[in-house]
């Protein structure tokens, strides 16, 4: 129980860091390509905030399962409300707070039925490589669709990349902690998975930056839906993670997910696009 609580606290800290970074990224999105962004000090602050969010996320994964940690990442969208409003010098509207409450209600339901953390629940090397290969193909297809007018393709690809990076991170940390059921991986195997984590995490960051050219709300909502969805598929299909109370737990989880999705839709329709800055 203590480990689960610690995972929740770390997940909340991670969501706050990601929210700050997302608001800054969205405000800088009109600046242009990477070369133009690299000249903006604020963009490097966003990189640092993303790194801080990632580190606390890794720590959360050490104490909690994917099916707990990843849904809490949706709180990034809720945290972005007051942060974005502060940047825009306005108050958060009632519709936005309603969306936040719906989202929080759904997340509370998910946390209530999520299974306990189980040390060693992590992908094996063959599973990790297979997931990475399938994900790379899926991201390529989404990016291609985004180039043909599918505006949220970059956001979907970003969320999937981040979710897979989390799953691979869990294997790396379990191996380093010598908690894998078959014993720790060889050094080169751990290094290979760590490189894949870096590739997918960086790819998720760059894809989200491209997605924010269309504004903050809709891309951030899609990222925060695709991320836990990808991780949940991996957790349930390959890691044996699930929900308490059998079929009833699954029904509660499904209802909670519907509540959270309703909240995300309200937040998407209620948020405004942040104005670009020149810093």
C-alpha positions as CSV (number, residue, x, y, z in Angstrom):
1,X,0.0,0.0,0.0
2,X,2.9,2.4,0.9
3,X,4.5,1.7,-2.5
4,X,1.3,2.4,-4.3
5,X,0.9,5.7,-2.5
6,X,4.4,6.7,-3.3
7,X,3.8,5.9,-6.9
8,X,0.7,8.2,-6.9
9,X,2.7,11.1,-5.4
10,X,5.5,10.7,-7.9
11,X,3.0,10.5,-10.7
12,X,1.4,13.8,-9.6
13,X,4.7,15.5,-9.5
14,X,5.5,14.1,-13.0
15,X,2.1,15.4,-14.3
16,X,2.9,18.9,-13.0
17,X,6.2,19.0,-14.7
18,X,4.8,17.8,-18.0
19,X,1.9,20.3,-17.8
20,X,4.3,23.2,-17.4
21,X,6.4,22.0,-20.3
22,X,3.3,21.5,-22.5
23,X,2.1,25.1,-21.9
24,X,5.5,26.4,-22.8
25,X,5.8,24.2,-25.9
26,X,2.4,25.3,-27.2
27,X,3.3,29.0,-26.8
28,X,6.5,28.5,-28.7
29,X,5.0,26.2,-31.4
30,X,4.6,29.1,-33.9
31,X,8.3,29.8,-33.8
32,X,9.1,27.3,-36.5
33,X,11.5,24.3,-36.7
34,X,14.0,23.0,-34.3
35,X,16.7,25.5,-35.2
36,X,14.4,28.4,-34.4
37,X,13.2,26.7,-31.2
38,X,16.7,26.0,-30.0
39,X,17.4,29.8,-30.1
40,X,14.6,30.3,-27.6
41,X,15.6,30.0,-23.9
42,X,12.1,29.1,-22.9
43,X,12.2,26.0,-25.1
44,X,15.2,24.7,-23.1
45,X,13.2,25.3,-20.0
46,X,10.5,23.1,-21.5
47,X,13.1,20.4,-22.2
48,X,14.2,20.6,-18.6
49,X,10.7,20.3,-17.3
50,X,10.0,17.3,-19.6
51,X,13.2,15.7,-18.2
52,X,12.1,16.3,-14.6
53,X,8.7,14.9,-15.4
54,X,10.3,11.9,-17.0
55,X,12.6,11.2,-14.0
56,X,9.8,11.3,-11.5
57,X,7.7,9.1,-13.9
58,X,10.5,6.6,-13.9
59,X,10.6,6.6,-10.2
60,X,6.8,6.1,-10.1
61,X,7.1,3.1,-12.4
62,X,9.5,1.5,-9.9
63,X,6.8,1.6,-7.2
64,X,3.6,1.1,-9.2
65,X,2.3,-0.9,-12.2
66,X,1.7,0.6,-15.6
67,X,-2.0,0.4,-15.2
68,X,-1.8,2.8,-12.2
69,X,1.0,5.2,-13.2
70,X,0.0,5.8,-16.8
71,X,-3.7,6.9,-16.2
72,X,-2.5,9.4,-13.6
73,X,-0.5,11.0,-16.5
74,X,-3.9,12.4,-17.7
75,X,-3.7,14.8,-14.8
76,X,-1.2,16.7,-17.0
77,X,-4.2,18.1,-18.9
78,X,-5.9,19.1,-15.6
79,X,-2.8,20.8,-14.3
80,X,-2.4,22.6,-17.6
81,X,-5.6,24.5,-17.0
82,X,-4.5,26.9,-14.3
83,X,-1.0,27.1,-15.7
84,X,-2.3,28.0,-19.2
85,X,-4.8,30.4,-17.8
86,X,-2.0,32.1,-15.8
87,X,0.1,32.6,-18.9
88,X,-2.9,34.0,-20.7
89,X,-3.8,36.2,-17.7
90,X,-7.4,35.0,-17.4
91,X,-9.5,32.8,-15.1
92,X,-10.2,29.2,-15.7
93,X,-13.8,28.9,-17.0
94,X,-16.5,26.9,-15.3
95,X,-16.7,24.4,-18.3
96,X,-13.0,23.8,-17.9
97,X,-13.3,23.0,-14.2
98,X,-16.2,20.7,-14.9
99,X,-14.0,18.8,-17.4
100,X,-11.3,18.6,-14.7
101,X,-13.7,17.1,-12.2
102,X,-14.9,14.5,-14.7
103,X,-11.4,13.6,-15.4
104,X,-10.4,13.4,-11.8
105,X,-13.5,11.3,-11.0
106,X,-12.5,8.8,-13.7
107,X,-8.9,8.6,-12.5
108,X,-10.0,8.0,-8.9
109,X,-12.1,5.1,-10.1
110,X,-9.2,3.6,-12.0
111,X,-6.9,3.9,-9.1
112,X,-9.4,2.3,-6.8
113,X,-9.6,-0.9,-8.8
114,X,-6.0,-1.1,-10.1
115,X,-4.0,-4.2,-9.1
116,X,-1.1,-3.9,-6.7
117,X,2.4,-3.3,-7.8
118,X,4.3,-6.5,-8.5
119,X,8.1,-6.4,-8.6
120,X,9.5,-8.0,-11.7
121,X,6.4,-7.3,-13.8
122,X,8.4,-6.1,-16.9
123,X,8.9,-6.9,-20.5
124,X,11.5,-9.5,-21.5
125,X,14.1,-8.5,-24.0
126,X,12.3,-10.3,-26.9
127,X,9.0,-8.7,-25.9
128,X,10.6,-5.3,-25.6
129,X,12.2,-5.5,-29.1
130,X,8.9,-6.8,-30.6
131,X,6.9,-3.9,-29.0
132,X,9.5,-1.4,-30.2
133,X,9.3,-2.7,-33.8
134,X,5.5,-2.7,-33.9
135,X,5.4,0.8,-32.3
136,X,7.9,2.2,-34.8
137,X,5.7,1.0,-37.7
138,X,2.6,2.4,-36.0
139,X,4.3,5.8,-35.5
140,X,5.5,5.9,-39.1
141,X,1.9,5.3,-40.3
142,X,0.5,8.0,-37.9
143,X,3.1,10.6,-39.0
144,X,2.3,9.8,-42.7
145,X,-1.4,10.4,-42.0
146,X,-0.5,13.6,-40.2
147,X,1.3,14.8,-43.3
148,X,-1.9,14.2,-45.3
149,X,-4.2,16.3,-43.2
150,X,-4.8,14.2,-40.1
151,X,-4.1,17.0,-37.6
152,X,-3.9,14.9,-34.5
153,X,-1.7,12.2,-35.9
154,X,1.4,13.7,-34.4
155,X,-0.3,13.9,-31.0
156,X,-1.4,10.2,-31.2
157,X,2.1,9.2,-32.2
158,X,3.6,11.2,-29.4
159,X,1.3,9.5,-26.8
160,X,2.0,6.0,-28.2
161,X,5.8,6.7,-28.2
162,X,5.7,7.9,-24.6
163,X,3.6,5.0,-23.4
164,X,6.0,2.5,-25.0
165,X,9.0,4.3,-23.5
166,X,7.4,3.9,-20.1
167,X,7.0,0.1,-20.6
168,X,10.6,-0.2,-21.7
169,X,11.8,1.9,-18.8
170,X,10.1,-0.5,-16.4
171,X,12.2,-3.3,-17.8
172,X,15.4,-1.3,-17.5
173,X,14.7,-0.3,-13.9
174,X,13.7,-3.8,-12.9
175,X,16.9,-5.2,-14.5
176,X,19.1,-2.6,-12.7
177,X,17.3,-3.4,-9.4
178,X,17.8,-7.1,-10.1
179,X,14.1,-7.7,-9.8
180,X,13.4,-9.4,-13.2
181,X,12.1,-13.0,-12.7
182,X,14.9,-14.5,-14.8
183,X,17.6,-12.3,-13.2
184,X,19.1,-9.1,-14.5
185,X,19.8,-8.6,-18.2
186,X,23.3,-8.6,-19.6
187,X,24.9,-5.1,-19.7
188,X,24.6,-4.8,-23.5
189,X,20.9,-5.9,-23.3
190,X,20.1,-3.3,-20.7
191,X,22.0,-0.6,-22.7
192,X,20.0,-1.5,-25.8
193,X,16.7,-1.1,-24.1
194,X,17.9,2.2,-22.5
195,X,18.8,3.4,-26.0
196,X,15.3,2.5,-27.2
197,X,13.8,4.3,-24.2
198,X,15.8,7.5,-25.2
199,X,14.7,7.2,-28.8
200,X,11.0,6.8,-28.0
201,X,11.0,9.5,-25.3
202,X,12.8,12.0,-27.6
203,X,10.5,11.0,-30.4
204,X,7.5,11.6,-28.2
205,X,8.8,15.1,-27.2
206,X,9.4,16.1,-30.8
207,X,6.1,14.7,-32.1
208,X,4.2,16.6,-29.3
209,X,6.0,19.8,-30.3
210,X,4.8,19.3,-33.9
211,X,1.3,18.6,-32.6
212,X,1.1,21.8,-30.6
213,X,1.2,23.9,-33.8
214,X,-2.5,23.3,-33.9
215,X,-2.9,24.6,-30.3
216,X,-2.6,23.2,-26.8
217,X,-5.9,21.6,-25.8
218,X,-6.8,19.0,-28.4
219,X,-3.2,17.7,-28.9
220,X,-2.5,17.5,-25.2
221,X,-5.8,15.7,-24.7
222,X,-5.0,13.1,-27.4
223,X,-1.4,12.7,-26.0
224,X,-2.8,11.9,-22.6
225,X,-5.3,9.4,-23.9
226,X,-2.9,7.6,-26.3
227,X,-0.2,7.4,-23.7
228,X,-2.1,5.3,-21.0
229,X,-3.9,3.4,-23.7
230,X,-0.7,2.1,-25.2
231,X,0.8,1.3,-21.8
232,X,-2.4,-0.4,-20.7
233,X,-2.4,-2.7,-23.8
234,X,1.2,-3.7,-23.0
235,X,0.5,-4.1,-19.2
236,X,-2.6,-6.3,-19.7
237,X,-1.5,-8.3,-22.8
238,X,2.1,-8.9,-21.8
239,X,2.7,-8.2,-18.1
240,X,-0.4,-9.8,-16.6
241,X,-1.6,-6.6,-15.0
242,X,-5.3,-6.2,-14.4
243,X,-7.9,-4.9,-12.0
244,X,-9.3,-6.1,-8.6
245,X,-12.6,-7.8,-8.2
246,X,-12.5,-9.7,-11.5
247,X,-15.3,-8.8,-14.0
248,X,-16.7,-6.2,-11.6
249,X,-13.3,-4.4,-11.5
250,X,-13.1,-4.4,-15.2
251,X,-16.6,-2.9,-15.4
252,X,-15.7,-0.2,-12.9
253,X,-12.5,0.5,-14.9
254,X,-14.4,0.8,-18.1
255,X,-16.9,3.2,-16.5
256,X,-14.1,5.2,-15.0
257,X,-12.4,5.4,-18.3
258,X,-15.6,6.7,-19.9
259,X,-15.8,9.4,-17.2
260,X,-12.2,10.4,-17.8
261,X,-12.8,10.5,-21.5
262,X,-15.9,12.8,-21.0
263,X,-13.7,15.1,-18.9
264,X,-11.0,15.2,-21.5
265,X,-13.6,16.1,-24.2
266,X,-14.9,19.0,-22.0
267,X,-11.4,20.2,-21.4
268,X,-10.6,20.0,-25.1
269,X,-13.6,22.1,-26.0
270,X,-13.0,24.6,-23.2
271,X,-9.3,25.4,-23.5
272,X,-8.0,28.1,-25.7
273,X,-4.9,28.3,-27.8
274,X,-2.1,30.2,-26.0
275,X,-0.7,33.2,-27.6
276,X,2.9,32.9,-28.9
277,X,5.7,34.6,-27.0
278,X,8.9,36.2,-28.2
279,X,11.2,35.2,-25.4
